[in-house]
Amino acid sequence: RVRYATFLYLSKDYKAAIQEIQAVLKDTFSLTLQRLLGYSLVEDNQYEEGLKALQVYFDRQKPEKVIAKDYAFYAKALDKVGKDSLAVVYYSKALEKDPKLGADLYPEMANALNTLGRYREAATALEKAIQYNGSLNHYYALGRIYYKLGQTENDTTYFHKAIQAFSYVKDKKPDLVPVYTELGRCHAMLDPESQAGLAKPYYEKVVELGKSDPGRYANDLKEAYAYLGYYYYIKEDYKNSYDAYTQLKQLDPQNPQAAQALPFLEAKLKGR
């Protein structure tokens, strides 16, 4: 029956595996099956029950016989029930026992650290994840964490790092609208008065790519038009400012920035 339960687990029939294991455990205790019960419950998204099952396993297993995967499953369950601090501890334990799990665990660990606001550690975890697997998702997530670090640490170095990460994504996927929004934000932070227009080309790209599907990219477009409206306003290019704010108002009729700017711009344009 142990073999059959293992077969069910490996076949990803987790509900059947749970049923079979629980039936066997009623008659006789087995550490192997207790571990497998914990794994199966976590895989079946029964995280609270998975934690209980794995805790029983940890309580009865010799510490030296606990394997990295045990800690990894426990960390995942903790993560899913919102116990992020403890999840980080167990992700670390798993990685300490088996660094080869880094490709799977560092991104999860980074998410938990990000939720906790531990952005420096989250960035380090994602940097390590990228060493295993340089996926665009990892670079994008790293860019967002660098951006948060730039804000919380008040250090523009991180905005430059964010730009590097987002630029990598842009170069690989040049039609991805949100990455231009992110690049616009980063450059805007390096040009807080908007005088140099560092963010302008990126927000223009948001408009170019996003206007074909305004429903999908509404938030990106609103941010882009708001920036462009203000940029043209301070440059006294009232026609382009008016056009940008008009587009913003069409997307967001109650937008206070557009409501304030448009009457002034209309008066300016009529006065010419």
C-alpha positions as CSV (number, residue, x, y, z in Angstrom):
1,R,0.0,0.0,0.0
2,V,3.0,2.3,0.6
3,R,4.0,1.7,-3.1
4,Y,0.5,2.3,-4.3
5,A,0.2,5.6,-2.3
6,T,3.6,6.6,-3.7
7,F,2.4,5.7,-7.2
8,L,-0.7,7.9,-6.7
9,Y,1.4,10.8,-5.5
10,L,3.8,10.5,-8.4
11,S,0.9,10.3,-10.8
12,K,-0.3,13.6,-9.3
13,D,-3.6,12.1,-8.2
14,Y,-3.2,13.9,-4.8
15,K,-6.7,13.4,-3.5
16,A,-6.5,9.7,-4.0
17,A,-3.0,9.6,-2.5
18,I,-4.3,11.5,0.6
19,Q,-7.2,9.0,1.0
20,E,-5.0,6.0,0.6
21,I,-2.3,7.3,3.0
22,Q,-4.8,8.3,5.7
23,A,-6.4,4.8,5.5
24,V,-3.0,3.2,6.0
25,L,-2.0,5.6,8.8
26,K,-5.1,4.6,10.8
27,D,-3.6,1.1,11.3
28,T,0.1,1.8,11.4
29,F,2.4,4.8,11.5
30,S,5.0,5.3,8.8
31,L,7.4,8.3,8.6
32,T,7.6,7.8,4.8
33,L,3.8,8.0,4.5
34,Q,3.5,10.8,6.9
35,R,5.9,12.8,4.8
36,L,4.0,11.9,1.7
37,L,0.8,12.9,3.3
38,G,2.2,16.4,4.0
39,Y,3.5,16.6,0.4
40,S,0.2,15.5,-1.1
41,L,-1.9,17.9,1.0
42,V,0.4,20.9,0.0
43,E,0.1,19.8,-3.7
44,D,-3.7,19.6,-3.2
45,N,-3.7,23.2,-1.9
46,Q,-4.7,22.1,1.6
47,Y,-2.0,24.2,3.2
48,E,-3.2,24.2,6.8
49,E,-3.6,20.5,6.8
50,G,-0.3,20.1,5.0
51,L,1.4,22.1,7.8
52,K,-0.1,19.9,10.5
53,A,0.9,16.7,8.7
54,L,4.5,17.9,8.1
55,Q,4.7,19.1,11.7
56,V,3.9,15.6,12.9
57,Y,6.6,14.3,10.5
58,F,9.2,16.8,11.8
59,D,8.3,15.9,15.4
60,R,9.0,12.2,14.9
61,Q,11.8,12.2,12.3
62,K,15.4,12.4,13.3
63,P,16.7,16.0,12.4
64,E,19.6,14.6,10.4
65,K,17.1,12.6,8.2
66,V,15.0,15.6,7.3
67,I,15.7,16.4,3.6
68,A,15.7,19.7,1.8
69,K,12.4,18.9,0.1
70,D,10.7,18.5,3.4
71,Y,11.7,22.1,4.4
72,A,10.7,23.3,0.9
73,F,7.2,21.9,1.1
74,Y,6.8,23.3,4.7
75,A,8.0,26.7,3.5
76,K,5.6,26.7,0.6
77,A,2.6,25.9,2.9
78,L,3.7,28.6,5.3
79,D,4.0,31.0,2.4
80,K,0.5,30.2,1.2
81,V,-1.2,30.8,4.6
82,G,0.5,34.1,5.0
83,K,3.3,33.2,7.4
84,D,5.9,34.9,5.3
85,S,8.6,35.3,8.0
86,L,8.6,31.6,8.9
87,A,8.4,30.7,5.2
88,V,11.7,32.6,4.6
89,V,13.3,30.6,7.5
90,Y,12.3,27.3,5.9
91,Y,13.2,28.3,2.4
92,S,16.7,29.1,3.8
93,K,16.9,25.7,5.6
94,A,15.9,24.0,2.3
95,L,18.6,25.9,0.3
96,E,21.2,25.2,3.0
97,K,20.6,21.5,2.7
98,D,20.4,21.5,-1.1
99,P,21.5,24.6,-3.1
100,K,20.4,22.9,-6.3
101,L,16.8,23.8,-5.3
102,G,17.7,27.4,-5.9
103,A,16.0,27.7,-9.3
104,D,12.6,26.9,-7.7
105,L,13.0,28.3,-4.2
106,Y,14.8,31.7,-4.7
107,P,11.9,33.2,-6.6
108,E,9.4,32.0,-3.9
109,M,11.7,33.3,-1.2
110,A,11.9,36.6,-3.0
111,N,8.1,36.9,-3.1
112,A,7.9,36.3,0.6
113,L,10.6,38.8,1.4
114,N,8.9,41.3,-0.9
115,T,5.6,40.9,0.9
116,L,7.5,41.5,4.2
117,G,9.0,44.7,2.8
118,R,12.5,43.2,3.1
119,Y,13.4,44.6,-0.3
120,R,17.2,44.3,-0.2
121,E,17.0,40.6,0.7
122,A,14.3,40.1,-1.9
123,A,16.6,41.6,-4.5
124,T,19.4,39.3,-3.5
125,A,17.2,36.3,-3.7
126,L,16.1,37.3,-7.2
127,E,19.6,37.9,-8.3
128,K,20.4,34.4,-7.2
129,A,17.3,33.1,-9.0
130,I,18.6,34.7,-12.2
131,Q,21.9,32.8,-11.9
132,Y,19.9,29.6,-12.2
133,N,17.3,30.8,-14.6
134,G,17.4,34.2,-16.2
135,S,13.7,34.3,-17.1
136,L,12.1,37.6,-18.1
137,N,9.7,37.3,-15.2
138,H,12.6,37.2,-12.8
139,Y,14.2,40.3,-14.4
140,Y,10.8,42.1,-14.4
141,A,10.3,41.3,-10.7
142,L,13.8,42.4,-9.9
143,G,13.2,45.7,-11.6
144,R,10.1,46.3,-9.5
145,I,12.0,45.5,-6.3
146,Y,14.9,47.8,-7.3
147,Y,12.3,50.5,-7.9
148,K,10.8,50.0,-4.4
149,L,14.4,50.2,-3.0
150,G,15.0,53.4,-4.8
151,Q,11.9,54.9,-3.1
152,T,12.4,53.4,0.4
153,E,16.1,54.0,0.5
154,N,16.0,57.3,-1.3
155,D,18.9,56.2,-3.4
156,T,18.8,56.8,-7.1
157,T,21.4,54.0,-7.7
158,Y,18.5,51.5,-7.4
159,F,16.5,53.3,-10.2
160,H,19.5,52.8,-12.5
161,K,19.5,49.1,-11.5
162,A,15.8,48.9,-12.2
163,I,16.3,50.5,-15.6
164,Q,18.9,47.9,-16.4
165,A,16.6,45.0,-15.4
166,F,13.6,46.5,-17.3
167,S,15.7,47.3,-20.3
168,Y,16.7,43.7,-20.5
169,V,13.0,42.7,-20.6
170,K,12.3,45.4,-23.2
171,D,15.0,44.2,-25.5
172,K,13.8,40.7,-25.4
173,K,10.1,41.6,-25.6
174,P,9.8,45.0,-27.3
175,D,6.0,44.9,-27.6
176,L,5.4,44.5,-23.8
177,V,3.5,47.7,-22.9
178,P,3.9,47.6,-19.0
179,V,7.7,47.5,-19.3
180,Y,7.7,50.9,-20.9
181,T,5.5,52.2,-18.1
182,E,8.0,50.8,-15.6
183,L,10.9,52.5,-17.5
184,G,8.9,55.7,-17.6
185,R,8.5,55.6,-13.8
186,C,12.2,55.0,-13.2
187,H,13.3,57.8,-15.5
188,A,10.7,60.1,-13.9
189,M,12.3,59.4,-10.5
190,L,15.6,60.5,-12.0
191,D,14.0,63.7,-13.4
192,P,11.5,64.7,-10.6
193,E,10.7,68.1,-12.1
194,S,10.3,66.5,-15.6
195,Q,12.4,69.3,-17.1
196,A,14.7,67.0,-19.0
197,G,11.8,64.8,-20.2
198,L,13.7,61.6,-19.4
199,A,10.5,59.6,-19.1
200,K,9.0,61.1,-22.3
201,P,10.1,58.5,-24.9
202,Y,8.9,55.6,-22.7
203,Y,5.5,57.1,-22.1
204,E,5.2,57.9,-25.8
205,K,5.9,54.2,-26.5
206,V,3.2,53.3,-24.0
207,V,0.7,55.4,-26.0
208,E,2.0,54.0,-29.4
209,L,1.6,50.4,-28.3
210,G,-1.2,50.7,-25.8
211,K,-3.8,52.8,-27.7
212,S,-4.7,49.8,-29.9
213,D,-6.2,48.1,-26.8
214,P,-7.2,50.9,-24.4
215,G,-9.3,48.5,-22.3
216,R,-6.4,46.3,-21.5
217,Y,-3.8,49.0,-21.0
218,A,-6.1,51.7,-19.4
219,N,-3.9,52.3,-16.4
220,D,-0.7,52.4,-18.4
221,L,-2.3,54.9,-20.8
222,K,-3.7,57.1,-18.0
223,E,-0.2,57.3,-16.5
224,A,1.4,58.1,-19.8
225,Y,-1.1,60.8,-20.8
226,A,-0.8,62.4,-17.3
227,Y,3.0,62.6,-17.6
228,L,2.9,63.9,-21.2
229,G,0.2,66.4,-20.4
230,Y,2.3,67.8,-17.5
231,Y,5.6,67.7,-19.5
232,Y,4.1,69.6,-22.4
233,Y,2.5,72.1,-20.0
234,I,5.8,73.0,-18.3
235,K,7.4,73.4,-21.7
236,E,4.5,75.7,-22.7
237,D,3.5,73.5,-25.5
238,Y,-0.1,74.0,-24.7
239,K,-1.5,72.2,-27.8
240,N,0.2,68.9,-27.1
241,S,-0.6,69.3,-23.4
242,Y,-4.3,69.9,-24.2
243,D,-4.3,66.8,-26.5
244,A,-2.7,64.6,-23.8
245,Y,-5.1,65.8,-21.1
246,T,-8.1,65.3,-23.4
247,Q,-7.0,61.7,-24.0
248,L,-6.6,61.3,-20.2
249,K,-10.1,62.7,-19.6
250,Q,-11.6,60.3,-22.2
251,L,-10.1,57.3,-20.3
252,D,-10.8,58.8,-16.8
253,P,-13.7,61.4,-16.9
254,Q,-13.3,62.2,-13.2
255,N,-9.5,62.7,-13.4
256,P,-8.7,65.7,-11.2
257,Q,-5.5,66.5,-13.1
258,A,-7.3,66.7,-16.4
259,A,-10.2,68.6,-14.9
260,Q,-7.9,71.3,-13.5
261,A,-5.6,71.6,-16.6
262,L,-8.1,71.5,-19.5
263,P,-10.0,74.8,-18.8
264,F,-6.7,76.7,-18.4
265,L,-5.3,75.1,-21.6
266,E,-8.5,75.9,-23.5
267,A,-8.2,79.5,-22.5
268,K,-4.5,79.6,-23.5
269,L,-5.2,78.1,-26.9
270,K,-8.2,80.5,-27.5
271,G,-6.0,83.5,-26.5
272,R,-3.5,82.8,-29.3
